[in-house]
Amino acid sequence: MSQPGSMRAQAEGTPGISRRTFLGAGLTALVTVAFLDTLAASKAIPSSVEPILAGWLRRLHRQCADLRGIATMTSRRFL
């Protein structure tokens, strides 16, 4: 049994997607981004699409960096 108010208790009491669905969606997104990044690095995409994809990958990288910063601040708060 989880302590009331803990993250696990909140997750157990919250109806939503299953772990399998959540991880599947995350893995799909990760593989997609890795594939697009590989295509961009190998110059295997049309030149007309390259600036659009490069901008999208830069914004995605910046957003992920922001999330990492939030996760680091949150984990330090609980130390």
C-alpha positions in Angstrom: 0.0 0.0 0.0 1.3 3.4 -0.9 1.5 6.5 1.4 -1.4 8.9 0.8 -0.3 11.8 -1.3 2.7 10.0 -2.9 3.2 9.9 -6.6 2.5 6.2 -6.7 -0.8 6.6 -4.8 -1.8 9.3 -7.2 -0.9 7.1 -10.2 -2.8 4.1 -8.8 -5.9 6.2 -8.2 -5.8 8.0 -11.5 -7.7 6.3 -14.4 -5.8 6.8 -17.6 -3.5 5.0 -20.0 -1.7 1.9 -19.0 2.1 1.7 -18.6 2.3 -0.4 -21.7 0.5 2.2 -23.7 2.5 5.0 -22.3 5.8 3.2 -22.9 4.7 2.2 -26.4 3.9 5.8 -27.3 7.2 7.0 -25.9 9.2 4.4 -27.7 7.4 5.2 -31.0 8.2 8.9 -30.6 11.9 8.1 -29.8 12.3 5.8 -32.8 10.7 8.4 -35.1 12.9 11.2 -33.9 16.0 9.0 -34.2 15.0 8.0 -37.7 14.4 11.6 -38.8 17.7 12.7 -37.2 19.5 10.0 -39.1 17.9 11.0 -42.4 18.9 14.6 -41.8 22.5 13.7 -40.8 22.9 11.5 -43.9 21.4 14.2 -46.3 18.8 11.7 -47.4 16.0 14.1 -47.5 15.0 16.6 -50.2 16.6 20.0 -49.9 13.1 21.6 -49.9 12.3 19.7 -46.7 15.6 20.0 -45.0 15.1 23.5 -43.4 11.7 22.5 -42.1 13.0 19.3 -40.5 16.1 21.0 -39.1 14.0 23.7 -37.5 11.6 21.1 -36.0 14.5 19.0 -34.6 16.1 22.2 -33.1 12.8 23.1 -31.4 12.4 19.6 -30.1 15.9 19.5 -28.7 15.3 22.8 -27.0 12.0 21.6 -25.4 13.7 18.4 -24.2 16.5 20.4 -22.7 13.9 22.5 -20.8 12.3 19.3 -19.6 15.6 17.9 -18.4 16.2 21.2 -16.5 12.8 20.9 -14.8 13.4 17.2 -13.9 16.8 18.1 -12.4 15.3 21.0 -10.3 12.5 18.7 -9.1 14.8 15.8 -8.1 17.1 18.2 -6.2 14.1 19.5 -4.3 13.5 16.0 -2.9 17.1 15.4 -1.8 
